């Protein structure tokens, strides 16, 4: 089963959700702004994505620009910042098993669904 970390206010996230529904793929929906992932869950997601914590941050969000831009933090500190400020988590994220993708384009969504 695929898990989708979703924000309904995000057009890219709604597109990923629609793709899963159109293909009749069973999924678990996680509204991460309401059900914020724990630090350990974020670490697991980041590992599955194969990225650094900073690469999961939405750097154009006002909260990032006002509070974190230009500052240096350790990976663990960035993860804590993401956990405390879930609006900064890039979306949507699709997860299946030990694989994950930030599914911001139709190509990424389709590639992930075809290979997982």
C-alpha positions in Angstrom: 0.0 0.0 0.0 1.1 3.5 -0.8 1.1 6.2 1.9 0.7 9.8 0.7 1.7 12.8 2.9 -0.9 15.3 1.7 -1.9 18.9 2.1 -5.2 19.5 0.4 -4.4 23.3 0.0 -1.5 22.3 -2.4 -2.3 21.8 -6.0 0.6 19.4 -6.6 -0.6 17.3 -3.6 -4.2 17.2 -5.0 -2.8 16.1 -8.3 -0.9 13.2 -6.7 -4.0 12.2 -4.8 -6.1 12.3 -8.0 -3.5 10.1 -9.8 -3.8 7.4 -7.1 -7.6 7.6 -7.2 -7.7 7.5 -11.0 -5.5 4.4 -11.1 -7.5 2.7 -8.3 -4.4 2.3 -6.2 -5.0 1.6 -2.5 -3.4 4.2 -0.3 -3.3 5.6 3.2 -3.8 9.4 3.4 -1.7 11.3 5.9 -2.7 14.9 6.4 0.7 15.8 7.8 -0.4 19.3 9.0 -3.0 17.7 11.2 -1.0 14.6 12.1 2.5 15.8 12.2 5.1 13.0 11.7 7.4 12.3 14.7 11.1 12.9 14.6 11.6 9.2 14.0 9.0 9.1 11.2 10.7 12.1 9.6 14.1 10.3 9.8 12.6 7.3 8.1 11.0 9.3 5.4 14.2 11.2 4.7 16.1 7.9 4.5 13.6 6.5 2.1 13.8 9.6 0.0 17.6 9.3 0.0 18.1 13.1 0.7 19.4 15.3 3.5 16.8 16.9 5.9 17.4 20.3 4.4 16.3 19.0 1.0 12.8 18.3 2.4 12.3 22.0 3.4 10.1 24.4 1.5 12.5 27.3 1.5 10.0 29.8 0.0 7.6 29.5 3.0 7.4 32.7 5.0 8.3 30.9 8.3 11.5 29.6 6.7 12.5 33.0 5.3 11.7 34.8 8.6 13.2 32.3 11.0 15.7 30.0 9.3 17.1 31.3 6.1 20.8 31.7 6.1 21.3 29.8 9.3 23.2 26.6 9.7 21.8 23.7 11.6 22.8 20.0 12.0 20.7 17.4 10.2 19.0 16.5 13.6 18.2 20.2 14.2 16.6 20.5 10.7 14.5 17.4 11.4 13.4 18.9 14.7 12.5 22.2 12.9 10.5 20.2 10.3 8.7 18.4 13.1 7.9 21.6 14.9 6.9 23.4 11.7 5.2 20.8 9.4 4.2 23.5 6.9 7.9 23.4 5.9 7.7 19.8 4.8 7.8 19.5 1.0 4.8 17.8 -0.5 3.4 15.5 -1.6 5.4 12.5 -0.5 4.5 9.0 -1.8 5.9 6.1 0.2 5.8 2.4 -0.5 8.0 0.0 1.5 11.5 1.4 1.7 11.0 3.8 -1.3 9.7 7.3 -1.4 9.5 10.2 -3.7 8.6 13.9 -3.5 5.9 13.7 -6.2 5.7 17.3 -7.5 5.3 16.3 -11.2 3.2 13.9 -13.2 6.4 12.3 -14.3 7.6 11.6 -10.8 4.2 10.3 -9.8 4.0 7.9 -12.8 7.6 6.7 -12.5 7.1 5.9 -8.8 3.8 4.1 -9.4 5.2 2.1 -12.3 8.3 1.0 -10.3 6.7 0.3 -7.0 
